[in-house]
Amino acid sequence: MSLICLKKMKVLLLNGSPRPGGNTATLLAEAASQLAKHGIDSERFDIGAAPVRGCIACGQCHAGHLGRCVFDDDVCNALIAKMAECDAIIVGSPVYYGQPAGQVLSV
């Protein structure tokens, strides 16, 4: 007899909009609702208007086998931790001048 352990799937909903109750948040809420109908957990992570440091290619995340940025003054490391807990990611962003919000491009 073999035991099969099924882990419940979890999806991270990344909200790149600076408006927490805006259209992007509304669309991510609908995605969460549809996921829940299928028994899939989800969690929303708001980047919003938080500053995001650009990568300076120092390599310390790899050299020290940290798996995180050595600079801890923005949302990047918190996002990395959330991503590690999830099986899938849905990125939501408003489109400004033909591309996603700058915070989304930076993380």
Backbone as a printed PyTorch tensor [residue, N CA C, xyz], in Angstrom:
tensor([[[  0.8460,  -1.1740,   0.0000],
         [  0.0000,   0.0000,   0.0000],
         [  0.8920,   1.2380,   0.0000]],

        [[  0.6130,   2.1620,  -0.8860],
         [  1.3890,   3.3960,  -0.9360],
         [  0.5060,   4.5670,  -0.5640]],

        [[  1.1210,   5.4910,   0.1090],
         [  0.4260,   6.7160,   0.5010],
         [  0.8050,   7.8360,  -0.4500]],

        [[ -0.1670,   8.5400,  -0.9050],
         [  0.0830,   9.6800,  -1.7730],
         [ -0.2540,  10.9410,  -0.9940]],

        [[  0.7160,  11.7990,  -0.8740],
         [  0.5130,  13.0610,  -0.1580],
         [  0.3680,  14.1610,  -1.2030]],

        [[ -0.7880,  14.7360,  -1.2380],
         [ -1.0310,  15.8130,  -2.1960],
         [ -0.9710,  17.1540,  -1.4770]],

        [[ -0.0820,  17.9990,  -1.9370],
         [  0.0370,  19.3400,  -1.3870],
         [ -0.9820,  20.2300,  -2.0840]],

        [[ -1.6550,  21.0500,  -1.3080],
         [ -2.6050,  21.9810,  -1.9040],
         [ -1.8340,  23.0660,  -2.6520]],

        [[ -2.2640,  23.3380,  -3.8640],
         [ -1.5940,  24.3260,  -4.7030],
         [ -1.8460,  25.7350,  -4.1740]],

        [[ -0.8260,  26.5820,  -4.3050],
         [ -0.9410,  27.9720,  -3.8850],
         [ -0.3960,  28.8700,  -4.9860]],

        [[ -1.1400,  29.9420,  -5.2740],
         [ -0.7630,  30.8850,  -6.3270],
         [ -0.5380,  32.2620,  -5.7000]],

        [[  0.5550,  32.8880,  -6.0730],
         [  0.8450,  34.2450,  -5.6340],
         [  0.2950,  35.2160,  -6.6700]],

        [[ -0.4950,  36.1650,  -6.2220],
         [ -1.0610,  37.1980,  -7.0970],
         [ -0.2860,  38.4820,  -6.8440]],

        [[  0.5310,  38.8660,  -7.7800],
         [  1.3910,  40.0350,  -7.6300],
         [  0.6900,  41.2610,  -8.1960]],

        [[  0.3920,  42.2130,  -7.3190],
         [ -0.2930,  43.4350,  -7.7270],
         [  0.7350,  44.5500,  -7.8890]],

        [[  0.9980,  44.9300,  -9.1310],
         [  1.9770,  45.9620,  -9.4160],
         [  1.3920,  47.3500,  -9.5270]],

        [[  0.1320,  47.5060,  -9.1650],
         [ -0.5120,  48.8090,  -9.2670],
         [ -0.3200,  49.6230,  -7.9930]],

        [[ -0.1030,  50.9310,  -8.1320],
         [ -0.0250,  51.7740,  -6.9460],
         [ -1.3980,  52.0340,  -6.3170]],

        [[ -2.4570,  51.6010,  -6.9690],
         [ -3.8180,  51.7880,  -6.4500],
         [ -4.3250,  50.4590,  -5.8820]],

        [[ -4.3200,  50.2960,  -4.5570],
         [ -4.6910,  49.0150,  -3.9510],
         [ -6.1110,  48.5550,  -4.2760]],

        [[ -7.0220,  49.4590,  -4.5610],
         [ -8.3960,  49.0860,  -4.8830],
         [ -8.7550,  49.3500,  -6.3320]],

        [[ -7.7530,  49.4600,  -7.1840],
         [ -7.9830,  49.8080,  -8.5860],
         [ -8.3560,  48.6280,  -9.4590]],

        [[ -8.2870,  48.8420, -10.7650],
         [ -8.6700,  47.8150, -11.7300],
         [ -7.8130,  46.5630, -11.6450]],

        [[ -6.5200,  46.7330, -11.4500],
         [ -5.6360,  45.5700, -11.3670],
         [ -5.9980,  44.7230, -10.1550]],

        [[ -6.2410,  45.3660,  -9.0190],
         [ -6.6450,  44.6350,  -7.8150],
         [ -7.9730,  43.9250,  -8.0280]],

        [[ -8.8890,  44.5610,  -8.7400],
         [-10.1900,  43.9530,  -9.0360],
         [-10.0130,  42.7020,  -9.8930]],

        [[ -9.1680,  42.7880, -10.9080],
         [ -8.9180,  41.6330, -11.7730],
         [ -8.2280,  40.5000, -11.0110]],

        [[ -7.2860,  40.8410, -10.1330],
         [ -6.6240,  39.8080,  -9.3350],
         [ -7.5960,  39.1670,  -8.3480]],

        [[ -8.5300,  39.9520,  -7.8240],
         [ -9.5590,  39.3940,  -6.9350],
         [-10.4330,  38.3990,  -7.6920]],

        [[-10.7420,  38.6960,  -8.9300],
         [-11.5160,  37.7590,  -9.7480],
         [-10.7140,  36.4880, -10.0230]],

        [[ -9.4310,  36.6380, -10.2830],
         [ -8.5760,  35.4600, -10.4780],
         [ -8.5520,  34.6110,  -9.2050]],

        [[ -8.4430,  35.2630,  -8.0430],
         [ -8.4550,  34.5400,  -6.7660],
         [ -9.7680,  33.8020,  -6.5630]],

        [[-10.8600,  34.4270,  -6.9530],
         [-12.1780,  33.8020,  -6.8430],
         [-12.2710,  32.5530,  -7.7080]],

        [[-11.7770,  32.6390,  -8.9230],
         [-11.8100,  31.4870,  -9.8290],
         [-10.8810,  30.3720,  -9.3440]],

        [[ -9.7360,  30.7410,  -8.8170],
         [ -8.8240,  29.7400,  -8.2630],
         [ -9.4650,  29.0260,  -7.0780]],

        [[-10.1290,  29.7960,  -6.2160],
         [-10.7780,  29.2160,  -5.0380],
         [-11.8590,  28.2150,  -5.4370]],

        [[-12.5550,  28.4800,  -6.5290],
         [-13.5780,  27.5470,  -7.0120],
         [-12.9930,  26.1780,  -7.3400]],

        [[-11.7140,  26.1590,  -7.6530],
         [-11.0390,  24.9130,  -7.9950],
         [-10.1680,  24.3940,  -6.8510]],

        [[-10.3730,  24.9680,  -5.6670],
         [ -9.6460,  24.5050,  -4.4920],
         [ -8.1970,  24.9380,  -4.4230]],

        [[ -7.8720,  26.0070,  -5.1020],
         [ -6.4980,  26.5030,  -5.1250],
         [ -6.3990,  27.7520,  -4.2520]],

        [[ -5.4860,  27.7280,  -3.3030],
         [ -5.2610,  28.8870,  -2.4390],
         [ -4.5100,  29.9730,  -3.1960]],

        [[ -4.7310,  31.2060,  -2.7910],
         [ -3.9860,  32.3110,  -3.3920],
         [ -3.7110,  33.3630,  -2.3370]],

        [[ -2.6920,  34.1510,  -2.5980],
         [ -2.3320,  35.2600,  -1.7170],
         [ -1.9030,  36.4220,  -2.5830]],

        [[ -2.4080,  37.6080,  -2.2620],
         [ -2.0550,  38.7980,  -3.0290],
         [ -0.8890,  39.5130,  -2.3580]],

        [[  0.0640,  39.9250,  -3.1630],
         [  1.2170,  40.6870,  -2.6950],
         [  1.2140,  42.0060,  -3.4460]],

        [[  1.0930,  43.1000,  -2.7190],
         [  1.0300,  44.4320,  -3.3220],
         [  2.4110,  45.0760,  -3.3580]],

        [[  2.8840,  45.3560,  -4.5550],
         [  4.1160,  46.1380,  -4.6800],
         [  3.7420,  47.6070,  -4.5690]],

        [[  2.6940,  47.9790,  -5.2880],
         [  2.1660,  49.3280,  -5.2200],
         [  3.1780,  50.3990,  -5.5150]],

        [[  3.2030,  51.4120,  -4.6980],
         [  4.0940,  52.5460,  -4.9020],
         [  5.3790,  52.3920,  -4.0980]],

        [[  5.6230,  51.2020,  -3.5430],
         [  6.8320,  50.9810,  -2.7560],
         [  8.0700,  51.1080,  -3.6440]],

        [[  9.1210,  51.7170,  -3.1250],
         [ 10.3360,  51.8320,  -3.9300],
         [ 10.9760,  50.4620,  -4.1280]],

        [[ 11.5100,  50.2390,  -5.3210],
         [ 12.1980,  48.9860,  -5.6380],
         [ 13.5950,  49.3490,  -6.1250]],

        [[ 14.5730,  48.8400,  -5.4290],
         [ 15.9720,  49.1140,  -5.7900],
         [ 16.3230,  48.3400,  -7.0530]],

        [[ 17.0170,  48.9620,  -7.9490],
         [ 17.4930,  48.2760,  -9.1360],
         [ 18.6860,  47.3940,  -8.8000]],

        [[ 18.8480,  46.3150,  -9.5190],
         [ 19.9710,  45.4110,  -9.3150],
         [ 21.2640,  46.0980,  -9.7660]],

        [[ 22.3090,  45.9960,  -8.9390],
         [ 23.6000,  46.5730,  -9.3010],
         [ 24.5880,  45.4910,  -9.7440]],

        [[ 24.1030,  44.2770,  -9.9220],
         [ 24.9050,  43.1470, -10.4060],
         [ 26.1330,  42.8940,  -9.5450]],

        [[ 25.9800,  42.9980,  -8.2270],
         [ 27.1070,  42.7520,  -7.3280],
         [ 27.4090,  41.2620,  -7.1980]],

        [[ 26.4010,  40.4160,  -7.4910],
         [ 26.6070,  38.9760,  -7.4650],
         [ 26.5760,  38.3370,  -6.0960]],

        [[ 26.3380,  39.1160,  -5.0550],
         [ 26.3570,  38.5600,  -3.6980],
         [ 25.2190,  37.5710,  -3.4440]],

        [[ 24.1240,  37.7200,  -4.1630],
         [ 23.0110,  36.7810,  -3.9930],
         [ 23.4290,  35.3730,  -4.4170]],

        [[ 24.3090,  35.2810,  -5.4210],
         [ 24.7870,  33.9820,  -5.8990],
         [ 26.0580,  33.5530,  -5.1790]],

        [[ 27.0000,  34.4670,  -5.0240],
         [ 28.2900,  34.1270,  -4.4190],
         [ 28.1290,  33.6170,  -2.9910]],

        [[ 27.2450,  34.2500,  -2.2490],
         [ 27.0170,  33.8390,  -0.8700],
         [ 25.9310,  32.7970,  -0.7300]],

        [[ 25.4010,  32.3270,  -1.8650],
         [ 24.2960,  31.3410,  -1.8730],
         [ 23.1490,  31.8010,  -0.9750]],

        [[ 22.8700,  33.0870,  -1.0410],
         [ 21.8390,  33.6710,  -0.1880],
         [ 20.4290,  33.4080,  -0.7070]],

        [[ 20.2800,  33.4500,  -2.0300],
         [ 18.9470,  33.3280,  -2.5990],
         [ 18.1110,  34.5680,  -2.3550]],

        [[ 18.7590,  35.6410,  -2.0140],
         [ 18.0890,  36.9170,  -1.7540],
         [ 19.0860,  38.0370,  -1.9830]],

        [[ 18.5560,  39.2370,  -2.0810],
         [ 19.4040,  40.4090,  -2.2900],
         [ 20.0540,  40.8300,  -0.9680]],

        [[ 21.3020,  41.2740,  -1.0450],
         [ 21.9860,  41.7200,   0.1700],
         [ 21.4310,  43.0550,   0.6640]],

        [[ 20.8190,  43.8060,  -0.2380],
         [ 20.1750,  45.0510,   0.1720],
         [ 18.7640,  44.7130,   0.6370]],

        [[ 18.4250,  45.1560,   1.8110],
         [ 17.1310,  44.7850,   2.3870],
         [ 16.2810,  46.0250,   2.6610]],

        [[ 16.3000,  46.9650,   1.7270],
         [ 15.5680,  48.2010,   1.9610],
         [ 14.4150,  48.4060,   0.9840]],

        [[ 13.9460,  47.3110,   0.3700],
         [ 12.7750,  47.4010,  -0.4960],
         [ 11.9670,  46.1090,  -0.3720]],

        [[ 10.9940,  45.9230,  -1.2560],
         [ 10.0820,  44.7820,  -1.1500],
         [ 10.6200,  43.5050,  -1.7990]],

        [[ 11.7750,  43.5860,  -2.4300],
         [ 12.2920,  42.4550,  -3.2120],
         [ 12.4420,  41.1770,  -2.3850]],

        [[ 13.0980,  41.2410,  -1.2300],
         [ 13.3210,  40.0350,  -0.4300],
         [ 12.0190,  39.4680,   0.1380]],

        [[ 11.0960,  40.3270,   0.5050],
         [  9.7910,  39.8460,   0.9660],
         [  9.0720,  39.1190,  -0.1690]],

        [[  9.1930,  39.6480,  -1.3720],
         [  8.5780,  39.0130,  -2.5330],
         [  9.2440,  37.6750,  -2.8410]],

        [[ 10.5550,  37.6090,  -2.7540],
         [ 11.2730,  36.3560,  -2.9880],
         [ 10.7940,  35.2840,  -2.0150]],

        [[ 10.6130,  35.6440,  -0.7510],
         [ 10.1470,  34.6890,   0.2500],
         [  8.7490,  34.1790,  -0.0860]],

        [[  7.8640,  35.0810,  -0.5160],
         [  6.5060,  34.6770,  -0.8990],
         [  6.5210,  33.7860,  -2.1290]],

        [[  7.3870,  34.1090,  -3.0930],
         [  7.4750,  33.3110,  -4.3120],
         [  7.9220,  31.8810,  -4.0050]],

        [[  8.8110,  31.7340,  -3.0330],
         [  9.3180,  30.4110,  -2.6750],
         [  8.2260,  29.5210,  -2.0870]],

        [[  7.1930,  30.1300,  -1.5110],
         [  6.0950,  29.3810,  -0.8990],
         [  5.0400,  28.9470,  -1.9100]],

        [[  5.0980,  29.4640,  -3.1270],
         [  4.0090,  29.2800,  -4.0830],
         [  4.3880,  28.3630,  -5.2420]],

        [[  3.3420,  27.8290,  -5.8680],
         [  3.5150,  26.9460,  -7.0130],
         [  3.3840,  27.6850,  -8.3420]],

        [[  2.7380,  28.8350,  -8.3200],
         [  2.5270,  29.6180,  -9.5360],
         [  2.4040,  31.0900,  -9.1570]],

        [[  2.6150,  31.9400, -10.1450],
         [  2.5350,  33.3850,  -9.9320],
         [  1.7010,  33.9890, -11.0450]],

        [[  0.7870,  34.8640, -10.6690],
         [  0.0440,  35.6650, -11.6340],
         [  0.4530,  37.1160, -11.3880]],

        [[  0.9800,  37.7580, -12.4180],
         [  1.4320,  39.1400, -12.3010],
         [  0.3720,  40.0540, -12.8860]],

        [[ -0.0920,  40.9870, -12.0830],
         [ -1.0410,  41.9880, -12.5420],
         [ -0.3900,  43.3570, -12.5050]],

        [[ -0.5460,  44.1050, -13.5830],
         [  0.0500,  45.4280, -13.6460],
         [ -0.7650,  46.3230, -14.5600]],

        [[ -0.8840,  47.5880, -14.1890],
         [ -1.4370,  48.5250, -15.1620],
         [ -0.4180,  48.6970, -16.2840]],

        [[ -0.8850,  49.1480, -17.4200],
         [  0.0130,  49.3730, -18.5540],
         [  0.1640,  50.8810, -18.7290]],

        [[  1.4020,  51.3310, -18.5960],
         [  1.7170,  52.7390, -18.7780],
         [  2.6330,  52.8800, -19.9880]],

        [[  2.2160,  53.6390, -20.9660],
         [  3.0170,  53.8810, -22.1670],
         [  3.4870,  52.5740, -22.8110]],

        [[  2.5930,  51.5900, -22.8730],
         [  2.8680,  50.3490, -23.5780],
         [  3.6880,  49.3180, -22.8190]],

        [[  3.9000,  49.5190, -21.5390],
         [  4.6430,  48.5260, -20.7600],
         [  4.1090,  48.4710, -19.3290]],

        [[  4.4310,  47.3810, -18.5920],
         [  3.9650,  47.2860, -17.2000],
         [  4.5540,  48.4040, -16.3340]],

        [[  3.9710,  48.5780, -15.1640],
         [  4.4560,  49.5850, -14.2160],
         [  5.9240,  49.3350, -13.8950]],

        [[  6.6580,  50.3920, -13.6400],
         [  8.0880,  50.3050, -13.3890],
         [  8.4530,  49.3820, -12.2400]],

        [[  7.6430,  49.3490, -11.1690],
         [  7.9370,  48.4830, -10.0290],
         [  7.9220,  47.0240, -10.4360]],

        [[  6.9950,  46.6510, -11.3220],
         [  6.8920,  45.2680, -11.7860],
         [  8.1190,  44.8980, -12.6080]],

        [[  8.5690,  45.8050, -13.4500],
         [  9.7500,  45.5420, -14.2620],
         [ 11.0140,  45.4300, -13.4170]],

        [[ 11.0120,  46.0700, -12.2520],
         [ 12.2040,  46.0950, -11.4000],
         [ 12.3640,  44.8550, -10.5260]],

        [[ 11.2530,  44.1600, -10.2560],
         [ 11.3770,  42.9970,  -9.3560],
         [ 11.6200,  41.7340, -10.0740]]])
